[in-house]
């Protein structure tokens, strides 16, 4: 299944690159001052740290998109995460006469 979140209004592609997500926490209420004066709920998304030992990456291609993920060290105390993705559903729909 290539849908990021079925039934969501965001379409067939997820806005969040799940390769970089370390943890998610959903709070329905009664959360601390860290989240300010929110009344309903909070979805906290914690990203993973990039690699600190060497440069690494991954190229992906699926039924709806292609992309590239890179991660690596910036200095002895830091790292980076980089992602670029492109949907090609618009090209497919246009070629099929849907758009």
Secondary structure, 3 states (H helix, E strand, C coil): CCCCCCCCCCCCCCCCCHHHEEEEEEECCCCCHHHCCCCCCEEEEEECCCCCCCCEEEEEECCCEEEEEEEEEEECCEEEEEEEEEECHHHHHHHCCCC
